[in-house]
Amino acid sequence: MPYMGDHSNLIDNGLLLRVDLHRLFDRFLISVNPDDLSLAISKNIHDAYYQSLSGRSLSITVTNLTRQFLKRHYDTFMKVCK
């Protein structure tokens, strides 16, 4: 969930990413599958390095709330990719 003040400033709503990956995430060009925590990369990214990240799993601790936030982002990502 995008940061919208104190009510969205939750530890469960945080995902630490490098600046390049963060920008792609914010633009729905990459996402995280909430079911298996694998990276999903948009077909609109043609860079071989970023495409090589597709399917890689993240090693993070996930709460139910975190999964809800990831699902919300992933669902939007899937709509944008079509």
Buried (B, 14 or more C-beta within 10 A) or exposed (E): EEEEEEEEEBEBBEBEBEEEBEEBBEEBBBBBBBEEBBBBBBEEBEEEEBEEBBEEEBEEEBEEEBBEBBBEBBEEBEEEBE
